Amino acid sequence: MPRANSSVPRHRRHRKLIKQAKGYFGTRKSNFRTAKDAIQKALQYAYRDRRRKKRDFRRLWIIRINAAARMNGMTYSKLIAGLKAKEILLNRKTLAYMAVNDPEGFTEIIKTVSQS
């Protein structure tokens, strides 16, 4: 009885990985061994950065809110503390959007918070 080999499944597996490596530079897109390593590393980065993305956006929102608050004579920490004291429920994403796209509305929020 002849020995069975796995040439077709192996070729399909390799082809699938090479297809994933499309757009990589040099042998990383064509050589199976290097493509496999490159894809594995890319997937690790993707997994890590899906979590980092949330942190990065929160940092960006805080920077934008702080800049807009300082233009109106208030600091970020005082603004957030004032919002909590006045029980105004606006998240940082919304505040950052207002700071960039609706400066008049953001100024009104600052005035509301600064009033004792």
Beta strands, then each sheet from edge to edge (+ up, - down):
end
